[in-house]
C-alpha cells in the first residue's frame, strides 16, 4: 500500500499540463490518476506485473512524460501528426529512451486485439467528435473497443459537450460499465477568466460478457459515491445539470443583480430525487448593511415554499432586505423527503452552500442559518393523483405561519403555485362549533389552531376563505343591493367558471342561502379532488358542469333564455410565458366579454380575478372591460398581484355614474347579517368582514 500511495502522488503531478489546459485545481486532478491507478491497475500493481497503456492522440503534451517518470513505462503513444511524433521522440531520446511515439491513425491502429489494459484519452474525443458528424470519433471508439482486453478501461478526460458525451456513452452503454466522474472547475475569485465548465472523466470498463442491464453511474468529485442511473438519457441529463450548476457558480462568483435570482436543485445522493431548492438573493447595492453581514442561509419551513414571501421574486427581495445580509440563500425542502431536524439540515447543507458565498467574503467568516421559529415546519402528503389535462398533483396538509393547518392542492408542473387552499379543523371542533352556534371572529387566533391530529380527524373549515380575492368576490354580492340578497322568493343565480378546491362556491352555498350556483370546470380530476379532499358537496343549489367555460358561455348566449345575476371568472392560465397568469387571454377578449354582458340580468354583476404583471397588458384588459361594462370597480389585494374587477351591467345613478355607490356600506352590513343568520343551517361559522373587503374599492 505504501508503494501505491507513492504512485498516486506521482500521478497527481503528471496532469499538471492537463490542469493548465482545462483550468482545473490540482487538488481535483488527483481523481484522474486515482481512476487510472486504483481502478485500472490495483490488482496488477500488487502482483508486480506491468500493463500496457495506449495514449490516444498524445500530441505534444507532457502527460506521457510525467507518467513515465512515476513508473508507467509501458506506454504506447500515438498521434496522426508526423511533426508531433518526430518532435516528441527527439525530446525524449536521451532522458526517456523507452518512451516512444508513433504516427498512427487512431481509427485503425494495426495493434493486436486485446493487447492493452487501458486507453487514455485527453481531449482527443472532444476534437474528433465534431468531424464527419461524429463518424470519425465513432471509428476511434470502435478501435479502442477492439484493442482493449477484457477488464480493460477507456479513460477519457472531456468537457462533455452534449454531442460528445452522448456519442461516447451510447457507444459503450451496451455491454460495458460506464462511469462518469465530475471534477469542479477552477475557483479563482481574482481572475475574471476562471474556467466555468466542469471537466469530466469518462471511465468505460470492458466486460467479458454483457450484463443483463445497463451499468451507468455518475460520481461527484474525488470522494463522491457513485449514483446509478437507469438509462442513457438520465445519465446525460445528470451531466447537463452539473454543467449548469458550475456555470451558475461561475456567475455567482462575479456577483449577481439584486433584481434577478439564480436557483438550483440539489438531489438526494442515493435516490437522485430533488431534496433542496436553493435560490440566491442579493441585496441592492445601495442597501445599508452591517459590515460583517456577508452571507446567510434561510431555511423555509416545509409546506411554506409557496407563500408569497418565499415563492415570489418580490417576496424574496423583501425577505433579503429584512435579513440585512449581502447575499441570502433561501432553501426550500422538497416533499417526499425526510428531514431529521434543523441541526441535521444545517450539517447537510453546510459544505454545499459555501460554494455560493459572495465574492470577497473573508475565508473564516461565520455563516448563520436563519429560520422561522427554529423548526423545519410540517407537511404531510395526504393524496396524489394524475390529471389528464394538468399532469401529476399532490394534496398536502401544512402548518401555516399562524399555527393553523391548511390543505393545499399543488400541480407538480408548477409546484411553486398553490392551486387551491382550505383551512383545516378537527372534526370534533367542527361538530361542537355547529351545535353551540358560536359566533367567531373573522380571523381565528393561533390558540384556536388544531393540534397535529391524524389525517382522518381533519376536516375543511368551510366558513373560512383562505384567498382574499375570494372574500372580495363574496363581498361583491353587496353590489346587488339589499333586496336581492334578502329576497327568498327570487334566488340569485350565479355562474362560476373555475372550481379549484370548491371553497368559493361552497361558501356561497352554505351562507348565501338565496344563491343558486352553477360551476363550470374543465378538469374532471379537479372535481374529484374537491369532493374527496376539500369537503365540496354539490346538490340542487350547487351544480357542477364538466366542460370548457368558454364554450359553455358561448353556447348559453347563442341559445338565449339564460341569464345570471352574477358571473365570476376564477380560472388560471397554464401558459407561464404570458404576463397574465389569470385568466387565460381568451377569457378577456371583447367578443366573450360581450357574451357575458348579454347573459347578465339588468342588475347583473361580472367579477373577474385578474393577475397581470405586464402593465401594458393590464391596461389593454381594463380598456376592453370598460368598453363593454358601464361601471367597473377594482379591489387590489395587499401584498399580491391579484385584483378583483367588479363590473356592473347597470349604469348606476345618473348624477354619479362613475363613483362607488353611497349605499354600498349599508348593503355590506346587511350582507354580513345575512351570512351570520344562515349559520344555523350551515356546518360552520362564516369568518369574513364584508365591509373591510369593500373599503378599498376604486373606480377604474
C-alpha positions as CSV (number, residue, x, y, z in Angstrom):
1,X,0.0,0.0,0.0
2,X,2.9,2.3,0.7
3,X,4.1,1.9,-2.9
4,X,0.6,2.5,-4.2
5,X,0.4,5.8,-2.2
6,X,3.7,7.0,-3.7
7,X,2.5,6.0,-7.2
8,X,-0.7,8.1,-6.6
9,X,1.3,11.1,-5.5
10,X,3.5,10.9,-8.6
11,X,0.5,10.5,-10.8
12,X,-1.1,13.7,-9.3
13,X,1.9,15.6,-10.6
14,X,1.6,14.1,-14.1
15,X,-1.6,16.0,-15.0
16,X,-0.1,19.5,-14.3
17,X,-0.3,20.3,-18.0
18,X,-3.8,18.9,-18.1
19,X,-4.6,21.4,-15.3
20,X,-3.3,24.2,-17.4
21,X,-5.3,23.2,-20.4
22,X,-8.7,22.6,-18.7
23,X,-8.4,25.2,-15.9
24,X,-8.6,22.7,-13.0
25,X,-7.3,22.8,-9.5
26,X,-4.7,20.2,-8.9
27,X,-6.5,19.1,-5.8
28,X,-9.2,17.9,-8.1
29,X,-6.9,16.4,-10.7
30,X,-5.7,13.7,-8.4
31,X,-9.0,12.0,-9.0
32,X,-8.0,11.4,-12.6
33,X,-5.0,9.4,-11.5
34,X,-6.9,7.7,-8.8
35,X,-9.1,6.4,-11.5
36,X,-6.1,5.5,-13.7
37,X,-4.1,3.8,-10.9
38,X,-6.6,2.3,-8.5
39,X,-9.4,1.5,-10.9
40,X,-7.2,0.2,-13.7
41,X,-4.3,-1.4,-12.1
42,X,-4.7,-2.1,-8.4
43,X,-4.5,-5.9,-8.9
44,X,-1.7,-5.6,-11.4
45,X,0.4,-3.4,-9.2
46,X,0.0,-5.7,-6.2
47,X,1.3,-8.6,-8.3
48,X,4.3,-6.6,-9.6
49,X,3.2,-7.0,-13.2
50,X,3.3,-4.3,-15.9
51,X,0.4,-3.3,-18.0
52,X,0.0,-1.8,-21.4
53,X,-1.5,1.7,-21.8
54,X,-2.5,3.2,-25.1
55,X,-2.3,7.0,-25.1
56,X,-4.7,8.1,-27.9
57,X,-3.8,11.4,-29.6
58,X,-0.9,12.2,-27.4
59,X,0.0,15.5,-29.1
60,X,2.9,17.4,-27.5
61,X,1.5,17.1,-24.0
62,X,3.9,16.3,-21.1
63,X,1.3,13.8,-19.7
64,X,3.1,10.7,-21.0
65,X,6.5,12.0,-19.9
66,X,5.3,12.6,-16.4
67,X,3.5,9.2,-16.3
68,X,6.8,7.6,-17.4
69,X,8.7,9.4,-14.7
70,X,6.5,8.0,-11.9
71,X,6.8,4.4,-13.2
72,X,4.4,3.9,-16.1
73,X,6.9,2.6,-18.7
74,X,4.6,0.5,-20.9
75,X,3.1,3.5,-22.7
76,X,2.2,3.4,-26.4
77,X,1.8,7.0,-27.6
78,X,0.1,7.6,-30.9
79,X,-0.8,10.7,-32.9
80,X,-1.8,11.3,-36.5
81,X,0.7,14.2,-36.9
82,X,4.2,13.3,-38.2
83,X,5.6,16.6,-37.0
84,X,4.4,16.0,-33.4
85,X,5.6,12.4,-33.3
86,X,9.1,13.4,-34.6
87,X,9.3,16.3,-32.1
88,X,8.3,14.1,-29.1
89,X,10.7,11.3,-30.0
90,X,13.6,13.8,-30.2
91,X,12.6,15.4,-26.9
92,X,12.7,12.1,-25.0
93,X,15.5,10.3,-26.8
94,X,18.1,10.7,-24.1
95,X,16.2,11.0,-20.9
96,X,13.4,8.5,-21.7
97,X,14.8,6.1,-24.3
98,X,12.0,3.6,-23.8
99,X,9.2,6.2,-24.2
100,X,8.3,6.1,-27.9
101,X,5.8,8.0,-30.0
102,X,4.3,6.5,-33.2
103,X,2.5,8.1,-36.1
104,X,-0.7,6.0,-36.1
105,X,-4.2,6.6,-37.1
106,X,-6.4,6.1,-34.0
107,X,-9.2,4.8,-36.1
108,X,-7.1,1.9,-37.5
109,X,-4.1,1.3,-35.3
110,X,-3.0,-2.1,-36.5
111,X,-2.3,-3.3,-32.9
112,X,-3.4,-6.8,-31.9
113,X,-6.9,-7.2,-30.4
114,X,-7.0,-7.2,-26.6
115,X,-3.4,-6.1,-26.4
116,X,-3.9,-3.1,-24.0
117,X,-5.2,-2.9,-20.4
118,X,-6.0,0.8,-20.6
119,X,-6.6,3.5,-23.2
120,X,-6.0,7.1,-22.1
121,X,-7.7,10.0,-24.0
122,X,-7.2,13.6,-23.0
123,X,-9.2,15.7,-25.4
124,X,-8.9,13.5,-28.5
125,X,-12.6,12.5,-28.4
126,X,-13.6,16.2,-27.9
127,X,-11.6,17.1,-31.0
128,X,-12.8,14.2,-33.2
129,X,-16.5,14.3,-32.3
130,X,-17.0,17.4,-34.5
131,X,-15.6,15.8,-37.6
132,X,-17.8,13.9,-40.1
133,X,-20.9,14.4,-37.8
134,X,-19.2,12.2,-35.2
135,X,-18.4,9.3,-37.6
136,X,-14.7,9.8,-37.1
137,X,-14.9,9.7,-33.3
138,X,-17.1,6.6,-33.7
139,X,-14.4,4.8,-35.6
140,X,-11.8,5.7,-33.0
141,X,-14.0,4.4,-30.2
142,X,-14.6,1.2,-32.1
143,X,-10.8,0.7,-32.4
144,X,-10.5,1.3,-28.7
145,X,-13.0,-1.4,-28.0
146,X,-11.1,-3.8,-30.2
147,X,-7.6,-3.2,-28.8
148,X,-8.7,-3.3,-25.0
149,X,-8.6,-6.6,-23.2
150,X,-11.4,-7.9,-21.0
151,X,-11.4,-5.8,-17.9
152,X,-9.6,-3.0,-19.7
153,X,-10.7,0.6,-19.3
154,X,-11.1,3.5,-21.6
155,X,-10.3,6.7,-19.5
156,X,-11.3,9.9,-21.3
157,X,-10.8,13.4,-19.9
158,X,-13.5,15.6,-21.6
159,X,-15.6,18.7,-21.3
160,X,-18.6,16.6,-22.1
161,X,-20.3,18.8,-24.6
162,X,-23.7,17.3,-25.4
163,X,-22.9,15.8,-28.7
164,X,-19.5,14.4,-27.4
165,X,-20.7,12.7,-24.3
166,X,-23.9,11.4,-26.0
167,X,-21.8,9.7,-28.7
168,X,-19.4,8.1,-26.2
169,X,-22.0,6.9,-23.7
170,X,-24.3,5.5,-26.3
171,X,-21.2,3.7,-27.8
172,X,-20.3,2.0,-24.6
173,X,-23.7,1.6,-22.9
174,X,-24.4,-1.8,-24.3
175,X,-22.1,-4.4,-22.7
176,X,-19.7,-2.0,-20.8
177,X,-19.8,-0.4,-17.4
178,X,-19.9,3.4,-17.9
179,X,-19.0,5.7,-15.0
180,X,-18.6,9.5,-15.3
181,X,-16.7,11.5,-12.7
182,X,-17.4,15.2,-12.5
183,X,-14.4,17.4,-11.5
184,X,-15.1,21.0,-10.3
185,X,-13.8,23.9,-12.4
186,X,-11.1,26.3,-11.2
187,X,-12.3,28.5,-8.4
188,X,-10.5,31.7,-8.8
189,X,-12.0,34.8,-7.3
190,X,-9.2,37.1,-8.5
191,X,-9.4,36.3,-12.2
192,X,-12.4,37.0,-14.4
193,X,-11.3,34.4,-16.8
194,X,-11.7,31.4,-14.5
195,X,-12.9,28.3,-16.2
196,X,-16.7,28.0,-15.9
197,X,-17.4,24.5,-17.2
198,X,-16.6,21.4,-15.1
199,X,-14.3,18.7,-16.5
200,X,-15.5,15.1,-16.6
201,X,-13.6,11.8,-16.6
202,X,-15.4,9.1,-18.5
203,X,-14.3,5.6,-17.5
204,X,-15.7,2.6,-19.5
205,X,-14.9,-0.9,-18.4
206,X,-15.0,-3.9,-20.8
207,X,-16.9,-7.0,-19.7
208,X,-16.2,-10.5,-20.8
209,X,-20.0,-11.0,-21.1
210,X,-22.5,-8.2,-21.4
211,X,-24.6,-7.8,-18.2
212,X,-28.4,-8.1,-18.5
213,X,-28.8,-4.4,-17.5
214,X,-27.1,-1.1,-18.3
215,X,-24.4,-0.1,-15.8
216,X,-24.4,3.7,-15.8
217,X,-23.0,5.7,-12.9
218,X,-22.2,9.3,-12.0
219,X,-19.7,10.4,-9.3
220,X,-19.3,13.8,-8.0
221,X,-15.7,14.9,-7.2
222,X,-13.0,12.8,-5.5
223,X,-14.9,11.2,-2.7
224,X,-18.4,11.1,-4.2
225,X,-20.2,7.8,-4.1
226,X,-21.4,6.5,-7.5
227,X,-25.1,7.1,-8.2
228,X,-26.7,4.5,-10.5
229,X,-28.8,5.9,-13.4
230,X,-31.5,3.8,-15.1
231,X,-30.9,5.0,-18.7
232,X,-28.6,6.9,-21.0
233,X,-30.9,9.9,-21.1
234,X,-30.9,10.1,-17.3
235,X,-27.1,10.0,-17.2
236,X,-26.8,12.7,-19.9
237,X,-29.4,14.8,-18.1
238,X,-27.3,14.5,-14.8
239,X,-24.2,15.6,-16.7
240,X,-26.1,18.6,-18.1
241,X,-27.3,19.5,-14.6
242,X,-23.7,19.5,-13.3
243,X,-22.6,21.8,-16.1
244,X,-25.5,24.2,-15.4
245,X,-24.5,24.2,-11.7
246,X,-20.9,25.1,-12.4
247,X,-22.0,27.8,-14.9
248,X,-24.2,29.3,-12.1
249,X,-21.4,29.2,-9.6
250,X,-19.1,30.9,-12.1
251,X,-21.7,33.7,-12.5
252,X,-22.3,34.0,-8.7
253,X,-18.6,34.4,-8.1
254,X,-18.8,37.6,-10.1
255,X,-21.8,38.9,-8.2
256,X,-25.4,39.0,-9.3
257,X,-28.1,41.6,-10.0
258,X,-30.4,42.0,-7.0
259,X,-33.3,42.2,-9.4
260,X,-32.6,38.7,-10.7
261,X,-32.2,35.4,-8.9
262,X,-30.3,32.2,-9.5
263,X,-31.7,28.9,-8.3
264,X,-30.6,25.3,-8.4
265,X,-32.0,22.0,-7.1
266,X,-29.8,19.6,-5.1
267,X,-30.8,16.0,-5.4
268,X,-30.5,13.1,-2.8
269,X,-27.3,11.3,-3.5
270,X,-28.8,7.8,-3.1
271,X,-32.1,8.3,-4.9
272,X,-31.4,11.1,-7.3
273,X,-34.7,12.8,-6.3
274,X,-34.9,16.5,-5.6
275,X,-34.1,17.3,-2.0
276,X,-33.4,21.0,-1.7
277,X,-34.0,24.0,-4.0
278,X,-31.6,26.9,-3.3
279,X,-32.4,30.4,-4.5
280,X,-29.7,33.1,-4.3
281,X,-31.0,36.6,-3.5
282,X,-28.6,39.5,-3.3
283,X,-29.4,42.8,-1.6
284,X,-29.4,46.0,-3.5
285,X,-26.0,47.7,-3.8
286,X,-27.5,50.8,-2.1
287,X,-28.7,48.8,0.9
288,X,-27.2,49.8,4.2
289,X,-26.0,46.6,5.8
290,X,-23.8,45.7,8.7
291,X,-20.2,45.3,7.5
292,X,-19.9,41.7,8.8
293,X,-23.2,40.6,7.3
294,X,-21.8,38.9,4.1
295,X,-23.8,35.7,3.8
296,X,-26.6,33.8,5.4
297,X,-28.8,30.8,4.8
298,X,-32.6,30.9,5.3
299,X,-34.4,27.6,5.8
300,X,-38.0,27.9,4.5
301,X,-40.4,25.8,6.7
302,X,-41.8,22.7,5.0
303,X,-45.0,23.5,3.2
304,X,-44.4,27.2,3.2
305,X,-42.3,27.4,0.0
306,X,-45.4,28.6,-2.0
307,X,-46.0,31.6,0.4
308,X,-45.6,35.0,-1.2
309,X,-42.5,35.8,0.9
310,X,-40.6,32.7,-0.3
311,X,-42.3,31.8,-3.6
312,X,-42.3,35.2,-5.4
313,X,-39.5,37.4,-6.6
314,X,-41.0,40.4,-4.8
315,X,-41.3,38.4,-1.6
316,X,-37.7,37.1,-1.7
317,X,-36.4,40.6,-2.3
318,X,-38.3,41.7,0.8
319,X,-37.0,38.8,2.8
320,X,-33.4,39.6,1.9
321,X,-34.0,43.2,2.8
322,X,-35.3,42.3,6.2
323,X,-32.5,39.8,6.8
324,X,-29.9,42.5,6.1
325,X,-27.3,40.3,4.5
326,X,-25.3,41.0,1.4
327,X,-26.3,37.6,0.0
328,X,-29.1,35.3,1.2
329,X,-29.5,31.7,0.1
330,X,-33.2,30.7,0.5
331,X,-33.5,26.9,0.9
332,X,-36.8,25.1,0.3
333,X,-37.2,21.5,1.2
334,X,-39.0,19.1,-1.1
335,X,-41.9,16.8,-0.5
336,X,-41.3,13.0,-0.3
337,X,-38.0,13.7,1.6
338,X,-37.3,13.0,5.2
339,X,-35.5,15.6,7.4
340,X,-34.4,14.8,10.9
341,X,-34.2,18.2,12.5
342,X,-32.8,21.7,11.9
343,X,-29.3,20.7,13.1
344,X,-29.2,17.8,10.6
345,X,-30.3,20.0,7.7
346,X,-27.6,22.6,8.6
347,X,-25.0,19.9,8.7
348,X,-26.1,18.5,5.4
349,X,-26.1,21.9,3.6
350,X,-23.0,23.5,5.1
351,X,-20.4,22.0,2.8
352,X,-22.6,22.7,-0.3
353,X,-23.9,26.2,0.3
354,X,-20.4,27.7,0.9
355,X,-19.8,27.4,-2.8
356,X,-22.5,30.1,-3.2
357,X,-20.8,32.6,-1.0
358,X,-20.4,36.1,-2.4
359,X,-17.0,37.2,-3.9
360,X,-14.7,38.8,-1.4
361,X,-16.1,37.1,1.7
362,X,-13.4,36.5,4.4
363,X,-12.2,32.9,4.5
364,X,-13.1,32.3,8.1
365,X,-16.4,34.2,8.1
366,X,-19.2,32.6,10.2
367,X,-22.3,31.9,8.1
368,X,-25.6,31.9,10.1
369,X,-28.6,29.7,9.4
370,X,-31.9,31.6,9.7
371,X,-35.4,30.2,10.1
372,X,-38.9,30.9,11.3
373,X,-39.4,29.7,14.8
374,X,-36.4,27.5,14.8
375,X,-38.1,24.4,13.4
376,X,-38.4,22.7,10.0
377,X,-42.2,23.3,9.7
378,X,-44.5,20.4,8.9
379,X,-46.0,18.9,5.8
380,X,-48.0,15.7,5.1
381,X,-48.9,14.5,1.6
382,X,-52.4,13.1,2.0
383,X,-53.3,12.4,-1.6
384,X,-51.8,12.1,-5.0
385,X,-53.3,11.7,-8.5
386,X,-52.9,12.3,-12.2
387,X,-54.9,14.7,-14.3
388,X,-55.2,14.0,-18.0
389,X,-55.1,17.8,-18.5
390,X,-52.6,19.0,-16.0
391,X,-50.5,16.0,-15.0
392,X,-49.5,14.9,-11.5
393,X,-50.9,16.6,-8.5
394,X,-50.4,16.5,-4.8
395,X,-52.8,17.2,-1.9
396,X,-50.9,18.1,1.2
397,X,-51.5,19.4,4.7
398,X,-49.2,22.0,6.1
399,X,-48.8,24.1,9.2
400,X,-49.2,27.8,8.4
401,X,-47.4,30.8,10.0
402,X,-50.4,31.3,12.3
403,X,-50.2,27.8,13.6
404,X,-53.3,26.5,11.8
405,X,-53.3,23.5,9.5
406,X,-54.1,24.1,5.8
407,X,-54.8,21.7,3.0
408,X,-53.3,22.6,-0.4
409,X,-53.7,21.3,-4.0
410,X,-50.4,21.5,-5.9
411,X,-49.9,20.7,-9.6
412,X,-46.4,19.3,-9.9
413,X,-45.8,21.0,-13.3
414,X,-45.8,24.3,-11.3
415,X,-45.0,23.2,-7.8
416,X,-44.4,26.7,-6.5
417,X,-48.1,27.7,-7.1
418,X,-50.9,26.7,-4.7
419,X,-53.8,25.9,-6.9
420,X,-56.3,25.7,-4.0
421,X,-56.2,26.1,-0.3
422,X,-58.5,25.5,2.7
423,X,-58.0,25.8,6.4
424,X,-58.5,22.6,8.5
425,X,-60.1,22.0,11.8
426,X,-60.6,18.9,13.9
427,X,-63.9,17.1,13.2
428,X,-64.7,17.3,16.9
429,X,-64.2,21.1,16.9
430,X,-66.4,21.5,13.8
431,X,-69.2,19.4,15.5
432,X,-69.1,21.3,18.8
433,X,-69.0,24.7,17.0
434,X,-72.0,23.9,14.9
435,X,-74.0,22.7,18.0
436,X,-73.2,25.7,20.1
437,X,-73.7,28.1,17.1
438,X,-70.9,30.3,18.4
439,X,-70.1,33.5,16.7
440,X,-66.4,33.7,15.9
441,X,-64.1,36.4,14.7
442,X,-63.1,36.8,11.1
443,X,-59.6,35.6,11.8
444,X,-59.2,32.9,14.5
445,X,-56.4,33.3,16.9
446,X,-53.4,31.0,17.0
447,X,-54.6,29.5,20.2
448,X,-57.6,28.1,18.4
449,X,-55.4,26.2,15.9
450,X,-55.9,22.5,15.9
451,X,-53.1,20.3,17.0
452,X,-51.3,17.9,14.6
453,X,-54.2,15.5,14.6
454,X,-54.4,12.3,12.4
455,X,-55.4,12.9,8.8
456,X,-58.7,11.1,9.3
457,X,-59.6,13.6,12.1
458,X,-59.1,16.7,10.0
459,X,-62.0,18.4,8.1
460,X,-62.2,21.5,6.0
461,X,-63.4,24.7,7.7
462,X,-66.0,25.7,5.1
463,X,-66.6,29.1,6.8
464,X,-63.0,30.3,6.2
465,X,-61.8,31.5,2.8
466,X,-58.0,31.4,2.5
467,X,-57.8,33.6,-0.6
468,X,-58.5,37.3,-0.1
469,X,-59.8,37.6,-3.7
470,X,-62.5,35.0,-2.8
471,X,-63.5,37.2,0.1
472,X,-63.7,40.2,-2.2
473,X,-65.9,38.2,-4.6
474,X,-68.3,37.2,-1.8
475,X,-68.4,40.9,-0.6
476,X,-69.1,41.9,-4.2
477,X,-72.6,40.4,-3.8
478,X,-73.4,43.5,-1.7
479,X,-73.5,45.5,-5.0
480,X,-76.6,43.6,-6.0
481,X,-78.5,45.5,-3.3
482,X,-80.2,44.5,0.0
483,X,-83.4,43.5,-1.7
484,X,-81.6,40.9,-3.9
485,X,-79.7,39.5,-1.0
486,X,-82.7,39.0,1.3
487,X,-85.4,38.1,-1.3
488,X,-86.0,34.4,-0.7
489,X,-88.6,34.3,-3.4
490,X,-86.2,35.4,-6.1
491,X,-82.9,33.4,-6.0
492,X,-79.6,35.0,-7.0
493,X,-78.4,33.0,-10.0
494,X,-74.6,32.6,-10.1
495,X,-72.3,31.2,-12.9
496,X,-68.7,30.5,-11.8
497,X,-66.0,29.4,-14.2
498,X,-63.3,27.5,-12.3
499,X,-63.9,25.2,-9.4
500,X,-60.5,24.7,-7.8
501,X,-61.0,23.1,-4.4
502,X,-64.6,24.3,-4.3
503,X,-64.1,26.7,-1.4
504,X,-65.8,29.8,-3.0
505,X,-68.9,28.1,-4.4
506,X,-69.3,26.0,-1.2
507,X,-69.2,29.2,0.9
508,X,-71.9,30.8,-1.3
509,X,-74.0,27.7,-1.0
510,X,-73.6,27.5,2.8
511,X,-74.1,31.2,3.7
512,X,-75.8,33.0,0.9
513,X,-78.9,30.9,1.0
514,X,-80.6,32.7,-1.8
515,X,-77.8,31.8,-4.2
516,X,-78.2,29.1,-6.9
517,X,-74.7,28.3,-8.1
518,X,-73.6,26.7,-11.3
519,X,-69.9,25.9,-11.7
520,X,-68.1,25.1,-14.9
521,X,-64.9,23.1,-14.5
522,X,-62.7,21.8,-17.4
523,X,-60.8,19.1,-15.5
524,X,-62.7,16.1,-14.1
525,X,-59.7,15.4,-11.7
526,X,-60.2,18.8,-10.1
527,X,-63.8,17.9,-9.3
528,X,-62.8,14.6,-7.8
529,X,-60.1,16.3,-5.6
530,X,-62.6,18.9,-4.4
531,X,-65.1,16.2,-3.4
532,X,-62.5,13.9,-1.9
533,X,-60.2,16.3,0.0
534,X,-61.8,19.7,0.2
535,X,-65.3,18.9,1.5
536,X,-67.1,20.0,-1.6
537,X,-70.7,18.8,-1.8
538,X,-72.9,19.6,-4.7
539,X,-76.8,19.5,-4.6
540,X,-79.7,21.1,-6.3
541,X,-78.5,24.6,-5.3
542,X,-74.9,23.9,-6.2
543,X,-74.3,22.1,-9.6
544,X,-71.1,21.4,-11.5
545,X,-70.8,21.1,-15.2
546,X,-67.7,19.5,-16.7
547,X,-66.6,21.3,-19.8
548,X,-64.9,24.3,-21.4
549,X,-66.1,27.5,-19.7
550,X,-65.6,29.5,-22.9
551,X,-67.7,27.2,-25.0
552,X,-70.3,27.0,-22.2
553,X,-70.8,30.8,-22.2
554,X,-70.9,31.0,-25.9
555,X,-73.5,28.2,-26.1
556,X,-75.7,29.8,-23.4
557,X,-75.6,33.1,-25.1
558,X,-76.4,31.7,-28.6
559,X,-79.3,29.7,-27.3
560,X,-80.9,32.6,-25.4
561,X,-83.3,32.3,-22.5
562,X,-80.4,32.1,-19.9
563,X,-79.5,34.8,-17.5
564,X,-77.4,35.2,-14.4
565,X,-77.3,37.8,-11.6
566,X,-73.6,37.1,-11.1
567,X,-70.9,35.7,-13.4
568,X,-67.5,35.0,-11.9
569,X,-64.2,34.1,-13.6
570,X,-61.6,32.4,-11.3
571,X,-59.5,30.4,-13.7
572,X,-55.8,30.4,-14.2
573,X,-53.7,30.2,-17.3
574,X,-51.4,27.3,-17.9
575,X,-49.1,29.3,-20.2
576,X,-46.4,30.6,-17.8
577,X,-44.8,32.7,-20.6
578,X,-47.6,35.2,-20.6
579,X,-47.5,38.3,-18.4
580,X,-51.0,37.4,-17.2
581,X,-51.5,34.2,-15.2
582,X,-55.2,34.7,-14.5
583,X,-57.4,34.4,-16.5
584,X,-56.3,32.9,-19.9
585,X,-56.3,35.7,-22.6
586,X,-59.4,34.2,-24.3
587,X,-61.5,35.0,-21.3
588,X,-61.0,38.7,-21.7
589,X,-61.4,39.0,-25.4
590,X,-64.0,41.6,-26.4
591,X,-66.3,39.0,-28.0
592,X,-66.5,36.9,-24.9
593,X,-67.0,39.9,-22.6
594,X,-70.0,40.9,-24.8
595,X,-71.3,37.3,-24.3
596,X,-71.0,37.7,-20.6
597,X,-72.8,41.1,-20.7
598,X,-75.7,39.6,-22.6
599,X,-76.1,36.7,-20.1
600,X,-76.4,39.1,-17.1
601,X,-79.7,40.3,-15.7
602,X,-80.3,44.0,-15.6
603,X,-79.0,44.1,-12.0
604,X,-76.2,41.7,-13.0
605,X,-72.5,41.8,-11.9
606,X,-69.4,40.3,-13.6
607,X,-66.5,39.5,-11.3
608,X,-63.0,38.8,-12.6
609,X,-59.9,37.6,-10.7
610,X,-57.1,39.4,-12.7
611,X,-53.5,38.5,-12.1
612,X,-51.4,40.5,-14.6
613,X,-47.7,41.6,-14.1
614,X,-47.5,43.2,-17.5
615,X,-48.6,46.8,-17.1
616,X,-49.3,47.2,-20.8
617,X,-51.3,44.0,-21.0
618,X,-53.3,45.0,-17.8
619,X,-54.1,48.4,-19.4
620,X,-55.4,46.6,-22.5
621,X,-57.6,44.3,-20.5
622,X,-59.1,47.2,-18.5
623,X,-59.8,49.1,-21.7
624,X,-61.7,46.1,-23.1
625,X,-63.7,45.6,-20.0
626,X,-64.6,49.3,-19.8
627,X,-65.7,49.2,-23.4
628,X,-68.3,46.6,-22.5
629,X,-69.4,47.5,-19.0
630,X,-70.6,51.0,-18.0
631,X,-69.2,50.7,-14.4
632,X,-66.0,48.9,-13.4
633,X,-64.5,48.8,-10.0
634,X,-61.2,47.3,-8.8
635,X,-60.2,45.9,-5.5
636,X,-56.4,45.3,-5.2
637,X,-55.1,42.5,-2.9
638,X,-52.4,43.8,-0.5
639,X,-49.1,42.0,-1.0
640,X,-50.3,40.2,-4.1
641,X,-50.6,40.9,-7.8
642,X,-54.3,39.9,-7.7
643,X,-57.0,42.4,-8.2
644,X,-60.8,41.7,-8.4
645,X,-62.7,43.6,-11.1
646,X,-66.4,44.2,-10.2
647,X,-68.2,45.1,-13.4
648,X,-71.8,46.3,-13.3
649,X,-74.3,46.0,-16.2
650,X,-76.4,48.9,-14.9
651,X,-75.0,52.4,-15.4
652,X,-75.8,53.4,-11.8
653,X,-77.1,56.7,-10.5
654,X,-77.4,59.4,-13.2
655,X,-75.7,62.1,-11.2
656,X,-72.8,59.9,-10.1
657,X,-72.3,57.1,-12.7
658,X,-68.6,56.7,-12.0
659,X,-68.4,56.6,-8.2
660,X,-68.7,53.9,-5.6
661,X,-72.4,53.7,-4.6
662,X,-73.1,55.6,-1.3
663,X,-75.4,52.8,-0.2
664,X,-72.7,50.2,-0.5
665,X,-71.6,50.5,3.1
666,X,-75.1,49.8,4.4
667,X,-75.6,46.9,1.9
668,X,-72.3,45.4,3.1
669,X,-73.6,45.4,6.7
670,X,-76.8,43.8,5.5
671,X,-74.9,41.1,3.7
672,X,-72.8,40.4,6.8
673,X,-76.0,39.9,8.8
674,X,-77.4,37.6,6.2
675,X,-74.2,35.4,6.4
676,X,-74.4,35.2,10.1
677,X,-78.1,34.5,10.1
678,X,-77.6,31.4,7.9
679,X,-75.1,29.9,10.4
680,X,-77.9,27.9,12.0
681,X,-78.2,25.8,8.9
682,X,-74.5,25.8,7.9
683,X,-71.9,23.3,9.1
684,X,-69.6,26.1,10.4
685,X,-69.3,29.8,11.1
686,X,-68.5,32.3,8.3
687,X,-65.3,34.2,9.0
688,X,-65.3,37.2,6.8
689,X,-65.5,41.0,7.2
690,X,-67.6,42.2,4.2
691,X,-67.1,45.9,4.9
692,X,-63.3,45.5,5.1
693,X,-63.3,43.8,1.7
694,X,-65.1,46.8,0.1
695,X,-63.2,49.6,1.8
696,X,-60.5,50.0,-0.8
697,X,-62.8,49.7,-3.8
698,X,-61.7,52.0,-6.6
699,X,-63.3,53.2,-9.8
700,X,-61.5,52.1,-12.9
